[in-house]
Structures are given as C-alpha cells and as structure tokens.
Amino acid sequence: MSGVTLVNLWMKNGAEIQRKTVDTKPFITNPRAVEKCARYVDTDLNRAFTPENLSASGGKELPYEVQRAQEINRLFGPKGSPEAYDVIFDLHNTTSNMGCTLILENSKDHFNLQMMNYIKRAIAPASCLVLLNEHPLLKYSTSRSVAKHPVGLEVGPQPQGVLRSNIFEAMRVILKHALDFIALFNEGMEFPSCTVEVFRVSESVDYPRDANGNIIAMVHPNLQDCDWEPLNPGDPMFQTFDGKTIPYQGTGTVYPTFINEAAYYEKQQAFVTTRRETLVASAIRKA
C-alpha cells in the first residue's frame, strides 16, 4: 500500500520527485491487482519478466500480468538494451519485520552500490540494510529487471492492505535520497570508492510439511520478527502444532530475512537465509 499510495500521490503532483537533471516517471505496474487489493490477478507480476513471457504471442489471451510485463518492457525497456531506462525503483511492503531494505541484484553494479551507500549515510542513525540476490536458483524476473540499474525497496512490517504512517514516511524518505543521489551524479559529483555491507541470499527455507504437502509447523517464537538477527546451528527455527521445537541444523551462522512473509506461503518459503559480507564500490563520476 505504501508504494501504491506514494505513486498515486506523485501522479497527481510529482513536484517532490522531480530534479533538474533527472526525468522521473511514477507508474503503477499492476492496476487490476491494486483495484482488488491483491498481489496479482492471474500470476505474480514480479516473476513475469522472463524472456519467454516477454516474447510470448497471444495478446489478450495471455495472463493479465504477462500482458503487463510486455507493456512495461515496451515502455521502459527493452530489457537488456541500451534504450532501457537507467533506474527503476520497485516499491514493496513486507509483512516481515525487515525494516527498510534495499535489494541489489548485481554485486558489480557500482552505481547502485554507491547509491545505497549514499542512502544509508543520509538516513543514519536509522537503518537501511542491503539484500544482495545473485543466487542462480533464487533470483527472479522482476519488473525492475527491465532497467540497467534495478533497485528493489522493501519496507515493513506492514499487513497486506494496510497503510501505516511510519512505513509510508520511511519509503518516501529513502526515495528522496535516492533521487538526490542521481541528481548529484548527473551534475558531475564524484563519489569516491566506498565499502557497503550486504546480506547475500544463500538459501530458501520452507515450512516443515507432511506427505500431502500440508504445513505441520510454524516459525518458532524465538525466530519470529527477528529478521537480520543471527541464527546459529541448534537455535530454535520451527515449532510444531504440538509444541515441539525444530532447530536450525546448518553448518554456520546465517541471517534470516523475509521471515513468515505472508505473500510467500504460496511459494513454499518460510524465510531466506543470508550471509554477511562487505563489497567494495569503485569511485564513479558521470563521463
């Protein structure tokens, strides 16, 4: 709801997202889902930007979100081409206790790394963590992937269909600083080399299930709402319906996130594990 509300606000009056050196276009990617207050109508739009979908024939016979993916690719792409938009900010809320999280899709994207470092410094002492997803099996075809520099933003916790003022304002502030960074870059400012702490996606963990695929355990109370906190081997991970604890049996410490995300029950994901690392961003300056 935060991203939808902000974009609708900016479509009526976009003064706050305009910068002299930046051309910004607010856009609702899935209007039918917004009308229904649902994540999607036919299929998940944030998994729809595959080469197969973007090149599929069928027109209006295609699933609605595949049609939208093709339209978005025409407007802001084509994906992977020199004509594609430079940056797409993909605004999301999460029911998980993730706080403000920027999503990076390429550890070699020094422009995005510099932007994220700028945002983190600008909002300090408030926190904004960086989730890096380069996992070949867990990376998915998002709407933002159409751009040269895709940026995901997750802010939570916020229930689905609900608007919370603190979450709304946090998203708004991060977008302000992101646009400020782009404006400064376009004006010729040099950004020196820096380091950025990221949490690299490692594994997707499903809920325990019976032979029929039914969930038989919940996220353990000791893990619930503990996104980004260390999970060590032997720590409680799930709790069965009769109260038994299922511990984490990995080989080392991980940092879970997207814990108990409502939208991911259908994707058979209780949370993802991550590992902390530090990336070095090269100095950048507009040529």
C-alpha positions in Angstrom: 0.0 0.0 0.0 2.8 2.5 0.7 4.3 2.3 -2.8 0.8 2.4 -4.5 -0.2 5.4 -2.3 3.0 7.3 -3.0 2.8 6.7 -6.7 -0.8 7.8 -6.9 0.2 10.9 -4.9 3.1 11.6 -7.3 0.9 11.0 -10.4 -1.3 13.9 -9.2 1.6 16.1 -8.1 5.1 15.0 -8.9 6.9 18.1 -7.6 8.7 16.2 -4.8 10.2 13.6 -7.1 11.4 16.0 -9.8 15.0 17.1 -10.0 16.5 19.4 -12.7 18.8 16.7 -14.0 16.5 13.7 -13.6 13.5 12.6 -15.6 11.2 10.7 -13.2 8.0 8.8 -14.1 5.7 7.4 -11.4 4.0 4.3 -12.6 1.5 1.6 -11.3 2.6 -1.7 -12.6 -0.5 -3.8 -11.8 -3.6 -1.6 -11.7 -6.1 -4.5 -11.7 -4.4 -6.0 -8.6 -4.5 -2.6 -7.0 -8.2 -2.4 -7.6 -8.7 -5.8 -6.0 -6.2 -5.0 -3.2 -4.3 -8.2 -4.1 -0.8 -9.1 -5.0 -1.8 -10.2 -8.5 -4.7 -11.3 -10.7 -3.5 -14.2 -12.8 0.2 -14.7 -12.0 2.9 -13.0 -10.0 4.0 -9.9 -12.0 7.3 -9.9 -10.0 8.2 -13.2 -11.6 6.8 -12.5 -15.0 9.7 -10.7 -16.8 11.3 -13.8 -18.3 12.5 -14.0 -21.9 9.7 -16.5 -22.6 7.0 -14.2 -21.2 8.3 -11.0 -22.8 8.4 -12.7 -26.3 5.2 -14.7 -25.9 2.4 -14.3 -28.5 -1.2 -14.4 -27.7 -2.1 -10.8 -27.0 -5.2 -10.5 -24.8 -5.4 -14.3 -24.4 -2.2 -14.2 -22.2 -2.4 -14.0 -18.4 -3.0 -10.4 -17.4 0.4 -10.0 -15.7 2.2 -11.3 -18.7 0.4 -8.7 -20.8 1.5 -6.1 -18.3 5.1 -7.3 -18.3 5.2 -7.0 -22.1 3.7 -3.5 -21.9 6.2 -2.4 -19.2 9.1 -3.8 -21.2 7.9 -1.7 -24.2 7.6 1.4 -22.1 10.8 1.2 -20.0 13.0 -1.3 -21.9 13.5 -3.3 -23.9 15.2 -5.3 -21.1 18.9 -5.6 -21.7 19.0 -3.0 -24.4 20.8 0.4 -24.5 17.4 2.1 -24.7 16.2 0.7 -21.4 15.6 3.1 -18.5 18.6 3.8 -16.4 17.0 3.1 -13.0 13.7 1.5 -11.8 12.7 1.7 -8.2 10.4 -1.2 -7.4 8.5 -0.3 -4.2 7.2 -3.1 -1.9 5.9 -3.6 1.5 6.5 -6.8 3.5 4.7 -8.3 6.4 8.1 -9.4 7.8 10.0 -7.3 10.4 12.7 -6.3 7.9 12.6 -2.5 8.4 14.0 -0.7 5.4 15.7 -3.0 2.9 17.3 -2.1 -0.4 17.6 -5.0 -2.9 20.7 -5.3 -5.0 20.8 -7.7 -7.9 24.4 -7.4 -9.1 27.4 -7.1 -6.8 29.3 -5.5 -9.6 26.8 -2.7 -10.1 28.9 0.1 -8.7 26.3 2.8 -9.4 23.7 1.0 -7.3 26.3 0.3 -4.6 27.2 4.0 -4.4 23.6 5.0 -4.3 22.9 2.6 -1.5 25.9 3.8 0.5 24.6 7.4 0.0 21.1 6.4 1.2 22.4 4.6 4.2 24.5 7.5 5.3 21.8 10.0 4.6 19.2 8.3 6.9 21.6 7.4 9.7 21.2 6.6 12.5 18.1 5.0 11.1 18.9 1.6 9.5 18.6 0.6 5.8 20.1 -2.8 5.1 21.1 -4.2 1.7 19.9 -7.6 0.5 22.0 -9.0 -2.4 20.3 -11.6 -4.5 22.6 -13.2 -7.1 21.6 -16.8 -6.3 21.1 -18.5 -9.7 18.1 -20.5 -8.4 16.5 -17.9 -6.1 16.9 -14.8 -8.3 13.6 -13.9 -10.1 12.5 -11.9 -13.0 11.2 -8.6 -11.5 9.7 -5.5 -13.1 12.8 -3.6 -12.1 15.0 -6.0 -14.0 14.0 -4.1 -17.2 16.2 -1.2 -16.2 20.0 -1.0 -16.4 20.2 -0.4 -12.6 17.3 -2.2 -10.9 16.6 -1.2 -7.2 14.1 -3.0 -5.0 12.8 -1.5 -1.8 11.1 -3.5 0.9 9.7 -1.7 4.0 7.9 -3.4 6.8 6.4 -4.8 8.8 3.0 -3.8 7.4 0.0 -6.0 7.0 -1.3 -6.5 3.5 -4.0 -4.0 2.5 -2.9 -1.6 5.4 -1.3 1.8 5.3 1.0 2.7 8.3 2.3 6.3 8.5 5.8 5.3 9.7 6.3 2.8 6.9 4.9 5.3 4.4 7.3 8.0 5.5 10.3 5.7 5.6 9.7 4.7 2.0 9.2 8.3 1.0 12.4 9.5 2.6 14.5 6.7 1.0 13.2 7.6 -2.4 14.0 11.3 -1.8 17.6 10.5 -1.0 17.9 8.1 -4.0 16.7 10.8 -6.3 19.1 13.3 -4.7 22.0 10.9 -5.4 21.0 10.6 -9.0 20.8 14.3 -9.4 24.2 14.9 -7.8 25.7 12.2 -10.1 24.1 13.9 -13.2 25.5 17.2 -12.0 29.0 15.8 -12.1 29.8 15.0 -8.5 32.4 12.3 -8.0 31.7 9.6 -5.5 34.9 8.1 -4.0 35.4 4.4 -3.5 33.5 3.0 -0.5 32.5 -0.2 1.2 28.9 -1.5 1.6 27.8 -4.2 4.0 25.3 -6.6 2.2 23.4 -9.7 3.2 23.8 -12.2 0.4 20.9 -14.6 -0.2 22.0 -18.1 0.5 19.0 -20.5 0.8 15.2 -20.5 0.8 13.8 -22.5 3.7 10.3 -24.0 3.5 8.0 -24.8 6.4 8.0 -28.5 7.5 5.3 -30.4 5.7 3.6 -33.8 5.8 3.5 -36.2 2.9 0.5 -34.4 1.4 2.3 -31.0 1.4 0.4 -29.6 4.4 2.4 -27.3 6.8 3.0 -29.0 10.1 5.0 -26.4 12.0 5.2 -22.6 12.4 8.1 -20.2 12.7 9.4 -20.6 16.3 8.6 -17.7 18.7 12.3 -17.2 19.2 12.8 -16.6 15.4 9.5 -14.7 14.7 10.2 -11.0 13.9 13.9 -11.5 14.2 14.8 -10.6 10.7 18.6 -10.0 10.2 19.5 -11.4 13.6 22.0 -14.3 13.7 20.6 -17.8 13.6 23.1 -20.3 14.8 23.2 -24.1 14.5 20.9 -25.6 17.2 18.8 -22.4 17.6 15.0 -22.9 17.5 13.7 -22.5 13.9 10.2 -24.0 13.8 7.6 -25.1 16.4 5.2 -28.0 15.6 1.5 -27.6 16.4 2.0 -29.9 19.4 4.8 -27.6 20.8 7.9 -29.5 19.7 11.0 -27.4 18.6 12.7 -28.0 15.3 16.2 -26.5 15.5 18.3 -25.0 12.7 20.8 -27.6 11.5 23.0 -25.6 9.2 26.8 -25.6 9.3 27.3 -22.0 10.4 25.6 -18.8 11.4 23.2 -17.2 9.0 20.9 -14.1 9.0 17.3 -14.9 8.1 15.0 -12.4 6.5 11.5 -12.3 4.9 10.6 -14.4 8.0 7.0 -15.6 7.8 6.2 -13.3 4.8 2.5 -13.6 4.0 3.0 -13.5 0.3 5.5 -16.3 0.3 3.3 -19.1 1.8 2.2 -19.9 -1.8 5.9 -20.0 -2.8 6.7 -22.5 0.0 9.1 -20.2 1.7 9.2 -19.6 5.4 12.3 -17.3 5.2 15.6 -16.9 3.3 19.0 -17.3 4.9 21.7 -14.8 4.1 25.4 -14.3 4.9 27.0 -11.0 5.7 29.8 -9.7 3.5 31.4 -6.4 2.6 31.6 -5.2 -1.0 33.9 -2.5 -2.4 32.3 0.0 -4.7 34.6 1.7 -7.2 34.6 5.5 -7.4 32.1 6.8 -10.0 31.7 10.1 -11.9 29.5 10.8 -14.9 31.5 10.8 -18.1 
